[in-house]
Each structure stands twice: as C-alpha cells, then as structure tokens.
Amino acid sequence: MEKQVENNKKEQFQEALEILESAVPYAKEMYQADALQAAARLMDEKDGMRILYEFADRFEEAGIFLNGPWAEPSKLLPNLVKGSLMSGGMTPIVEILSDIRMVSLAKEKHTHEKVSKKQAQDFLHEIMALNVDTIFPEETEAARIEGNEKEKKRAERLFEFLAEELSLKAISSVLIQEIDDLITQRPIMVNRTVKMIENAKQLLKSDINKKEQKAIEYYLKAIDGPTKLSQENDLKEYRKALQKLEDKELKQEAKEFAKYMRDTGLVSCHHTILVRFLNRNHPKLIPIALDLSSKGKANLEEHFSIVSDLIKIAIHPPLKQALYGLTRMLERGILSSTPVIPGLRRLIELDILPDVRKVLLSTINGNEGITANDILVAGTLSVLGQPLGVGQGMNPTCQTARGISLWSVHAPGYLLELIPRAARDGDIDIMFEGKAIHSKDLGKGLVEDLHEELGPVSLVLVPHLDKIYGELVRLVKFRGDDVHKWVNPAFYGNWVSRGFCSVIDPMTGSVADYSGFVRLFYSTHHPEYNEGYELIYPNPVGIFITNSFSDLLGLHAVSVQRIAQDPSGQYRIYFYNPNNDGAQNWGQGIEPKVTGNGEIPGESSLPFHEFTSRLYAFHYNPYEKGDAFAIEDEIVKKIEALSRESWGIKYTWVEL
C-alpha cells in the first residue's frame, strides 16, 4: 500500500514535470507551482528524494528554477541553504530540488556549462559541513523551537540522501568534533552519538588523516567491542568463549573493555556479557571490568549483594548503557545513602501498570526476555549515576528534566519515591501551600504530545511532573510577579532560595532597572562581589535562548551548578543544560563550552558576564549578598549592550 502511494505520487510529479517541459517559455510560470507541489508530496515519502533524483537532469530545462534565485547554479551560496530549507512557502521545495540537481552534476548524471563536477561536489560538501546538525539532528532548544516540523523532516531526508550519495570525507573533522563534544557531556541517551559513529565508519575507506582515522576506529571499538575475542564472536559465541579463558586472559579482557567505556561513556553489548559472566564466576574481576576508583571499589565491596542483583536484572545487551550508569553510581557512593538500596529493591519487584509496562517495553527492539522492571531499574541506574546526563529530548520539558537531575544529586530517596508511584499507582503528588496536588486529578500538562526518545525514568515521570508543573503555573499566574518565584521552591524543594529576581516586569512585560538586575546577580553570585559565599545547591535559573544570529528563540530552564575560576583564572558559570547539547552558538561570540575550561562531564560553561547577558531570572539568598554598588559600571554596560542587541530587541526597555 505504501509503495503504491509512492508510485502514484511519482506519476503525478512526472506528469506535472512533462506539462512544465512542454509549456512555451512565457507560460512556464503558470505550471511551476503544480510541479513544485507534486514534488513536495513526493518529498514526504521514504524514497522520495531518490525518486526525484531520477528526474534531476530535467529540472532546469523544464523550468523548475526559471526566474528565481536558483536559476543560476553557479551563483548559489552554501551558507544560505539552511535558511532556505527552514523558511516557509515554496522556498524549501525549490531549495531541495536545486540541491538534488547539484548531486546530479556532482555525479555527472548531466552537465552544466557553468558548474563543473568538482564545483558541484565542493558546494555539496560545504552545505553538508554547515548542516551536520541536520544530518544528525540535535536536541537543542534551537532545533526544537525553530522551523516547521514538516520542513525539518524534509531537510533531514534530503541530507540522508546526500550522505548516501556523497562521501562524508569533506566533513570528517566537523563530524569527529561533534562526536567528541557529545561524548564529553556523557548523556544518558546516546542514540545520536552512536548513529554518528556508525556513519563515520564509511570515512575509513576515504583518504582522511591518521588522527581522524584513529579517532573513528577508537569510537567504533567502544560501541562494537575493543578486543579480538569480541570482534571475532557474536554475543552467544562470545559468552561461550569467555568460559575457556584463563584468569590472566579474563583480567586483560576486562581491562580493555573498561578503558573504552571510561574514555567514551559508551558501552558495547559484549561488555554486558562479560560483566554478567564475571558476576557469576569471577566477581573479584568486576572492579577491573568497570575500572572503579578506590571510592567505587569500597562502595562495591560494601554493597556487593545488591550490586550483584542489579547486574543480573539490569545489565543486558539492549540495556547496555546502564553499565556505565552503574559504574558512575558506585563512584558517587550513593548506595551508602539510606533510602537508595530499599528504593532500588522496590523497583525490582514493582507491579507496573500495563500502560507504563507497554511504554517501557517499546524502548527496546524485539523480545529478548527482558521485563519492564529490568528496563526501569536500568534507567534508574543511569539517572543515579549520571544526573547531569538527564535530557529533555525534543520536548519542551526542561523544567521536569532539571527536576529529575537535581533530585538525583541532592534527593535520591525522594526520586526513588516518585518513580514507583508513577509506574505502579499512575499518580504522584506535590504539596503546595498546604494542599496536595495529584497528577491523576489533572488534565493535560504543558506538553500535548510527548516525544518518546527519552530514558525510562523520564518516560515514566515526565508526564506526571509536566502536569503538576503546569498546574503550579496556573495557580500563581495572577499574583503579579514571575510565576517561578513560587513554582520553583514548591516543585524542586525547599532548598531553593526564596529570594527571586526577574529582568521582566510582570505587569508591563518590559525590561526595567536592568542595571539593578545585573548588580544583584553579581553581588549574590560572583565570588569577588558576594562576600565569598559559595553555592550549596544548584540554582534553577531561567535564560533567554538565542540562535547564532543572536535572535531570541524563547525561554529555557537550566541550573547553575557552580561558579569558579577556569584554568586561565577567568570566572565562569558552570551550568547543567537539560537539552544535553551544551556546545552551542548563541550569537555575539557567546558559545557555551563543554570541555577545555574545567568542566566536568555534563556541564556547560560560559564566562560570567556572557552567561549574565542571557539570564532572565534567578533565585538568591537575601542574607548572602555583597555590595551591589561595588560592581564596576563598565561591566554592567558591557552586559547591557550584549542584552539589548540580542534578546532585548524584542522588549521595551524602561529607564528608571
């Protein structure tokens, strides 16, 4: 049926193209729209780009590009392609057809007097390098907010086609840098990273430099298995082969797997088989297989019984990333926290609701004897081990992702109460001003359709947390101040400071006393102005998200984790970003970094003044405040200029 629909759309496009071809030059514009609409319908099919490619040598002569910006392919600019793909109307359709035409020229399916094969190749390689995020879609706020969903999907299909038809060699350095940045952040969900590594495999056949080749080979070993034994055997045979190894050989096998996992944060299926085998037969080698620190070893030794059970239940090939979560959890020493072991045991035996069970089982491919409880426990290990790796995916749920992350760090017992209540009871509640708010009593939350590429814990909790967060917002929205002043302490916990400041006047929607806002933030957070008080808990703050042109996209929730000097002596704000894609470009040269400035995995960082220029609301302790007047005027003016010329363009500024 699907193929028949595709064939029908192909025939419709072919007919529209033939009509356009046969029209006299002055009448072609009358038939352009019909051909473009037929092409657009075909673009929405799985093999639509490849079908359109069959006709690419006829586009120009037929008149597809007649009297438009794409009429002269020699004058096209690669840096304008992305904007065209994400704009409205017919523009994205013509852009895609133009790029498909370029593929035809690059592969000499047809020729053009002004565009050589090499020129077409160079053009396509450059647009691929400029659009790595479309080839491998990001989960940033910009990716979520900007562009129509249909345009995004068509653009992704176009670049999938380009990646298949052309070598990724031209973008090898960009691709490897992107993988490096993602791996540095240690996200729980690694689908995008693994996809990029698998696609990079084709580069090994290209003439890339030795450094890039070694990086790709290393990453491939991390996901496929680094040892000779793992490379030569499938999972079943590998399991048998392990039984024949001597202790010395097993130890070496364990060391190799541990090294690759700890270097990349990625786990191979063979590693899970090895750890399960060691758990049954050589438990003393488990610390080596996980490359545990002295703290991790002590935690394992103290709580070996529960760790052994967790390996049996949660460490399986389809749940392989949980092994890294378990490793990091042991290094945190979190099993020594009184509520954690009972909380984990409860999940093992939990009677999970049928609809929740169905959602959890949908996260793995095929039926391999893994239960919904196994999946939920595995997901919980990842969250407890990698609190800064919790992500919101492609959902506008930064507040709830931030909550799961914060509770994992500072209130694991509370988190382990929420998870079973949501999975078993279909309800959680939060107290607000003496009244319990139950998620089961609420309608829809802020998110109507949850994008389900999330970790198991998020899949279970986010629908409930989102409803409660939305209800808290509804209850306080008419109080004459920013809703987060009341919502954040109620939602996240009493450790959130009661002092609160927003840059936006809630009554007028304008920016008022901006210099006072900046001075208050500096005097409560900057170590040189706040009397030396350090953050005890992360501060849930709101920021303006801007794109690379510094245009305002919307508001976003992050957590300030700590404030410290980087290796060069500059004060930086280190923050957790729930979209798990911290290395971004916010315009004006403001580019959050994820490595190289003292960041720990999962943190992004910016110089203090740059972060302040995107800040719109923060909490503070009124008893831990320095002298606001001491902040130099030049600092305030510099930050205000950055703000006015970016997100501030969208607001009215009131001078006091």
PEWOGI-V755397 format. One record per residue. N is the residue number from 1. PSI is psi in degrees with one decimal (999 if undefined). D_FIRST is the distance of its C-alpha to the first C-alpha in whole Angstrom. Layout:
# PEWOGI-V755397
N_PSI_D_FIRST + N_PSI_D_FIRST
This chain:
# PEWOGI-V755397
1_-46.2_0 + 2_-40.8_4 + 3_-35.8_5 + 4_-41.0_5 + 5_-44.6_6 + 6_-43.3_9 + 7_-39.3_10 + 8_-42.7_11 + 9_-32.8_13 + 10_-44.8_14 + 11_-39.7_15 + 12_-41.7_17 + 13_-43.9_19 + 14_-42.0_20 + 15_-44.6_21 + 16_-37.1_23 + 17_-40.6_24 + 18_-38.1_26 + 19_-43.0_27 + 20_-40.8_29 + 21_-40.3_30 + 22_-11.9_32 + 23_146.7_33 + 24_152.9_37 + 25_-44.4_38 + 26_-13.0_40 + 27_-2.9_37 + 28_-36.5_34 + 29_-24.4_34 + 30_-27.5_33 + 31_-3.4_29 + 32_-47.3_29 + 33_-40.0_27 + 34_-42.3_25 + 35_-40.5_24 + 36_-39.9_24 + 37_-37.8_22 + 38_-38.2_19 + 39_-41.4_20 + 40_-41.9_20 + 41_-37.0_16 + 42_-33.6_15 + 43_-23.7_17 + 44_-2.3_15 + 45_155.2_12 + 46_-47.3_13 + 47_21.9_14 + 48_-42.5_15 + 49_-40.0_19 + 50_-35.9_19 + 51_-44.1_17 + 52_-33.9_20 + 53_-29.8_23 + 54_-27.3_22 + 55_4.3_24 + 56_-33.4_26 + 57_-9.3_29 + 58_-12.1_29 + 59_-53.9_28 + 60_-48.2_32 + 61_-32.4_33 + 62_-30.5_31 + 63_15.2_32 + 64_-40.1_30 + 65_7.1_33 + 66_131.2_35 + 67_24.1_38 + 68_175.0_37 + 69_-17.3_38 + 70_5.4_35 + 71_-33.7_37 + 72_96.1_39 + 73_-24.5_37 + 74_-17.2_41 + 75_3.5_42 + 76_144.7_39 + 77_124.5_40 + 78_-35.0_38 + 79_-7.8_39 + 80_-8.5_38 + 81_-47.3_34 + 82_-43.4_33 + 83_-39.9_35 + 84_-40.5_33 + 85_-29.0_29 + 86_5.0_30 + 87_-178.8_32 + 88_-178.7_30 + 89_-145.1_29 + 90_-11.3_28 + 91_-49.5_30 + 92_-32.5_28 + 93_-46.2_25 + 94_-39.3_28 + 95_-46.1_29 + 96_-44.8_26 + 97_-36.8_26 + 98_-41.0_30 + 99_-35.9_29 + 100_-38.5_27 + 101_-41.7_29 + 102_-35.5_32 + 103_-42.3_30 + 104_-39.9_30 + 105_-38.8_33 + 106_-29.7_34 + 107_9.6_32 + 108_33.4_34 + 109_-32.0_31 + 110_173.3_33 + 111_163.5_37 + 112_135.8_38 + 113_-23.5_42 + 114_-3.0_43 + 115_112.9_40 + 116_169.3_41 + 117_-46.5_38 + 118_-40.7_40 + 119_-40.5_40 + 120_-41.6_37 + 121_-45.7_36 + 122_-42.6_39 + 123_-48.1_37 + 124_-38.6_34 + 125_-37.6_36 + 126_-41.1_38 + 127_-29.8_35 + 128_-42.1_33 + 129_-35.8_37 + 130_-12.2_37 + 131_36.2_33 + 132_-35.9_33 + 133_-20.2_33 + 134_-34.9_29 + 135_-41.5_28 + 136_87.0_29 + 137_132.2_29 + 138_166.9_32 + 139_43.1_33 + 140_167.1_36 + 141_-38.4_37 + 142_-43.9_36 + 143_-36.6_33 + 144_-38.5_32 + 145_-43.4_34 + 146_140.6_33 + 147_150.3_31 + 148_143.6_27 + 149_-38.6_25 + 150_-42.7_22 + 151_-41.4_25 + 152_-47.2_25 + 153_-40.4_22 + 154_-40.6_21 + 155_-40.9_25 + 156_-41.0_24 + 157_-38.8_21 + 158_-48.8_23 + 159_-25.7_26 + 160_-42.6_24 + 161_-45.1_23 + 162_-40.8_27 + 163_-32.9_28 + 164_-38.5_26 + 165_-28.2_27 + 166_155.5_31 + 167_144.5_33 + 168_5.0_34 + 169_-41.4_37 + 170_-20.7_39 + 171_19.1_38 + 172_-44.5_39 + 173_-38.9_42 + 174_-43.0_40 + 175_-45.7_37 + 176_-37.7_40 + 177_-38.2_42 + 178_-42.4_39 + 179_-44.1_39 + 180_-46.0_42 + 181_-42.0_42 + 182_-42.4_39 + 183_-37.6_41 + 184_-33.6_44 + 185_-13.6_43 + 186_56.6_42 + 187_156.2_39 + 188_-44.0_38 + 189_119.7_34 + 190_15.2_34 + 191_-46.1_30 + 192_-41.9_31 + 193_-47.0_34 + 194_-40.9_32 + 195_-41.0_29 + 196_-40.8_32 + 197_-43.4_34 + 198_-37.6_31 + 199_-31.8_30 + 200_-16.2_34 + 201_-35.6_34 + 202_-20.9_33 + 203_-21.2_37 + 204_-21.1_39 + 205_-6.3_38 + 206_169.4_39 + 207_67.4_43 + 208_164.0_43 + 209_161.2_47 + 210_-38.3_48 + 211_-44.9_48 + 212_-39.3_44 + 213_-44.1_43 + 214_-39.1_45 + 215_-45.0_44 + 216_-44.4_40 + 217_-38.9_41 + 218_-45.3_43 + 219_-38.8_40 + 220_-39.3_38 + 221_-35.2_40 + 222_-36.8_40 + 223_-23.1_37 + 224_-17.8_37 + 225_124.4_40 + 226_-15.8_43 + 227_160.2_45 + 228_-42.1_45 + 229_-39.8_45 + 230_-30.6_42 + 231_-25.5_40 + 232_-9.1_41 + 233_141.6_40 + 234_179.9_36 + 235_-41.5_37 + 236_-45.3_38 + 237_-34.2_40 + 238_-41.1_42 + 239_-41.7_43 + 240_-40.5_45 + 241_-33.4_46 + 242_-32.5_48 + 243_-19.1_50 + 244_-6.1_51 + 245_146.0_53 + 246_164.5_56 + 247_-42.5_57 + 248_-41.1_58 + 249_-39.9_54 + 250_-41.5_52 + 251_-42.3_54 + 252_-39.6_53 + 253_-45.6_50 + 254_-41.7_50 + 255_-43.3_52 + 256_-48.5_49 + 257_-43.2_46 + 258_-41.0_48 + 259_-47.4_49 + 260_-39.4_45 + 261_-45.4_44 + 262_-30.9_47 + 263_-32.1_47 + 264_-20.4_43 + 265_8.2_42 + 266_148.4_39 + 267_137.3_39 + 268_156.1_38 + 269_-37.3_36 + 270_-31.4_39 + 271_-37.9_42 + 272_-37.9_41 + 273_-42.5_41 + 274_-47.7_45 + 275_-38.3_46 + 276_-40.2_45 + 277_-45.0_47 + 278_-37.8_50 + 279_-35.6_50 + 280_-37.5_50 + 281_-28.9_52 + 282_63.4_54 + 283_-24.6_54 + 284_-15.2_57 + 285_-5.3_54 + 286_-44.4_52 + 287_-32.7_54 + 288_-40.2_54 + 289_-19.4_50 + 290_-5.2_49 + 291_53.6_52 + 292_144.7_54 + 293_175.5_57 + 294_-37.1_60 + 295_-43.0_59 + 296_-41.1_55 + 297_-43.0_57 + 298_-41.3_60 + 299_-39.2_57 + 300_-46.6_55 + 301_-41.3_58 + 302_-33.6_59 + 303_39.8_56 + 304_-36.5_55 + 305_-48.8_54 + 306_-35.7_51 + 307_-41.9_50 + 308_-42.0_50 + 309_-41.4_48 + 310_-37.6_46 + 311_-43.6_45 + 312_-37.6_44 + 313_-42.2_42 + 314_-12.5_40 + 315_96.7_40 + 316_157.7_37 + 317_-46.1_35 + 318_-15.9_32 + 319_30.2_35 + 320_-35.6_37 + 321_-18.2_38 + 322_-22.9_40 + 323_-39.5_42 + 324_-38.1_43 + 325_-43.4_43 + 326_-43.1_46 + 327_-49.1_48 + 328_-32.6_48 + 329_-41.9_49 + 330_-38.1_52 + 331_-28.0_53 + 332_-18.8_53 + 333_23.5_55 + 334_-18.9_53 + 335_-18.6_54 + 336_-8.4_57 + 337_125.3_56 + 338_-45.6_57 + 339_-10.3_54 + 340_-50.6_52 + 341_-48.1_52 + 342_-36.3_52 + 343_-41.2_49 + 344_-40.7_47 + 345_-36.1_48 + 346_-40.2_47 + 347_-33.4_43 + 348_-37.5_43 + 349_5.2_44 + 350_138.8_42 + 351_96.9_40 + 352_138.0_37 + 353_144.6_35 + 354_-43.0_32 + 355_-34.1_30 + 356_-41.1_32 + 357_-42.4_31 + 358_-43.1_28 + 359_-44.2_28 + 360_-44.1_30 + 361_-24.6_28 + 362_-10.6_25 + 363_-10.5_27 + 364_154.5_27 + 365_127.6_25 + 366_169.8_25 + 367_106.1_27 + 368_28.6_31 + 369_16.5_33 + 370_133.4_33 + 371_166.2_34 + 372_-34.5_34 + 373_-40.9_37 + 374_-45.4_37 + 375_-42.4_35 + 376_-41.0_37 + 377_-43.4_40 + 378_-44.6_39 + 379_-36.2_38 + 380_-38.4_41 + 381_-41.7_43 + 382_-42.8_41 + 383_-41.8_42 + 384_-29.9_46 + 385_-29.7_46 + 386_65.2_44 + 387_-30.9_45 + 388_1.9_45 + 389_0.4_41 + 390_130.0_40 + 391_158.0_37 + 392_-7.6_35 + 393_-143.6_32 + 394_33.7_30 + 395_147.0_32 + 396_55.2_35 + 397_43.1_37 + 398_-33.1_40 + 399_-42.6_42 + 400_-38.4_41 + 401_-40.9_40 + 402_-38.8_44 + 403_-47.9_45 + 404_-41.4_43 + 405_-47.6_45 + 406_-42.4_48 + 407_-35.5_48 + 408_-38.4_48 + 409_-49.2_51 + 410_-14.3_53 + 411_60.0_52 + 412_-32.5_50 + 413_-41.2_51 + 414_-43.5_50 + 415_-40.6_47 + 416_-7.1_47 + 417_-40.4_47 + 418_-43.8_45 + 419_-53.0_42 + 420_-32.0_43 + 421_-42.2_43 + 422_-42.4_40 + 423_-34.3_38 + 424_-41.1_40 + 425_-15.3_41 + 426_29.7_38 + 427_141.7_41 + 428_160.8_44 + 429_154.3_47 + 430_136.1_49 + 431_131.6_52 + 432_112.0_53 + 433_47.0_57 + 434_0.4_57 + 435_135.3_54 + 436_128.8_51 + 437_116.3_48 + 438_132.9_45 + 439_-32.4_41 + 440_-18.7_40 + 441_-1.8_42 + 442_154.3_40 + 443_-141.1_37 + 444_151.9_35 + 445_-149.6_37 + 446_-22.8_36 + 447_122.8_33 + 448_-39.7_30 + 449_102.1_27 + 450_124.5_28 + 451_119.6_27 + 452_14.4_27 + 453_73.1_28 + 454_165.5_31 + 455_159.3_34 + 456_-41.8_34 + 457_-43.0_37 + 458_-40.6_36 + 459_-36.5_33 + 460_-43.4_35 + 461_-38.6_38 + 462_-43.6_36 + 463_-38.1_35 + 464_-45.9_38 + 465_-38.1_40 + 466_-40.7_38 + 467_-45.2_39 + 468_-41.9_43 + 469_-43.6_43 + 470_-38.0_42 + 471_-40.7_44 + 472_-42.6_47 + 473_-43.6_46 + 474_-39.5_46 + 475_-27.1_50 + 476_4.3_51 + 477_-15.5_50 + 478_22.7_53 + 479_1.5_56 + 480_20.0_56 + 481_170.5_56 + 482_131.2_53 + 483_-28.7_51 + 484_-18.2_50 + 485_-38.1_54 + 486_-35.7_54 + 487_-45.4_50 + 488_-48.8_51 + 489_-36.2_54 + 490_-39.4_52 + 491_-47.8_49 + 492_-34.5_50 + 493_164.5_53 + 494_-10.6_57 + 495_-12.5_57 + 496_125.3_56 + 497_144.6_59 + 498_-21.0_60 + 499_138.3_61 + 500_140.6_58 + 501_134.4_58 + 502_146.3_55 + 503_-18.0_55 + 504_126.9_54 + 505_115.5_56 + 506_-23.0_54 + 507_-34.7_56 + 508_-18.9_56 + 509_10.5_53 + 510_167.9_55 + 511_119.8_56 + 512_137.9_60 + 513_55.3_63 + 514_-38.4_60 + 515_-35.3_63 + 516_-38.2_64 + 517_-48.7_61 + 518_-45.5_61 + 519_-37.0_64 + 520_-41.1_63 + 521_-43.9_61 + 522_-42.7_63 + 523_-13.9_66 + 524_-11.5_64 + 525_-31.3_62 + 526_125.1_63 + 527_-24.0_65 + 528_-7.3_68 + 529_-6.3_68 + 530_27.5_67 + 531_18.9_71 + 532_9.8_69 + 533_135.0_66 + 534_154.7_63 + 535_130.4_60 + 536_-44.5_60 + 537_155.4_56 + 538_147.6_54 + 539_115.1_54 + 540_110.7_50 + 541_162.7_50 + 542_138.4_48 + 543_156.5_48 + 544_126.7_46 + 545_128.2_43 + 546_156.0_44 + 547_-170.4_42 + 548_-14.5_43 + 549_8.5_44 + 550_21.6_46 + 551_140.9_44 + 552_129.2_44 + 553_-31.9_40 + 554_-167.2_41 + 555_152.6_43 + 556_146.4_43 + 557_125.5_44 + 558_173.8_46 + 559_127.6_49 + 560_114.2_52 + 561_-44.2_53 + 562_164.1_56 + 563_123.5_58 + 564_168.2_60 + 565_138.0_62 + 566_177.7_59 + 567_-23.4_61 + 568_-3.6_62 + 569_1.1_64 + 570_137.6_62 + 571_130.7_61 + 572_153.4_57 + 573_123.1_55 + 574_121.8_53 + 575_155.0_50 + 576_127.5_47 + 577_115.1_43 + 578_-12.4_40 + 579_3.3_38 + 580_22.3_39 + 581_69.2_39 + 582_-25.1_43 + 583_93.7_43 + 584_-177.7_42 + 585_112.7_44 + 586_14.0_45 + 587_165.0_47 + 588_23.8_51 + 589_8.1_51 + 590_105.8_50 + 591_102.6_48 + 592_139.4_48 + 593_152.5_48 + 594_-4.6_47 + 595_159.2_50 + 596_-7.0_53 + 597_27.0_55 + 598_12.6_55 + 599_144.5_52 + 600_158.1_51 + 601_128.1_47 + 602_-13.3_45 + 603_146.5_48 + 604_161.4_48 + 605_154.0_51 + 606_151.4_52 + 607_147.0_56 + 608_-47.2_58 + 609_-32.9_58 + 610_-41.8_54 + 611_-42.4_53 + 612_-33.7_55 + 613_-15.1_54 + 614_0.9_51 + 615_139.8_52 + 616_-17.9_52 + 617_144.2_53 + 618_159.1_55 + 619_154.8_57 + 620_159.1_60 + 621_113.0_63 + 622_-17.5_66 + 623_-4.1_69 + 624_67.8_67 + 625_136.3_68 + 626_-154.8_70 + 627_108.6_71 + 628_-31.2_69 + 629_-18.0_72 + 630_-15.6_72 + 631_128.5_69 + 632_140.8_69 + 633_-34.4_69 + 634_-37.1_67 + 635_-46.8_64 + 636_-43.5_64 + 637_-39.1_63 + 638_-45.1_61 + 639_-41.5_59 + 640_-38.3_59 + 641_-44.4_58 + 642_-39.9_55 + 643_-47.9_54 + 644_-35.8_55 + 645_3.9_53 + 646_-106.4_50 + 647_-27.9_49 + 648_-18.4_52 + 649_-28.4_51 + 650_-3.8_49 + 651_156.8_52 + 652_133.2_55 + 653_127.1_58 + 654_124.6_61 + 655_132.3_64 + 656_999_67
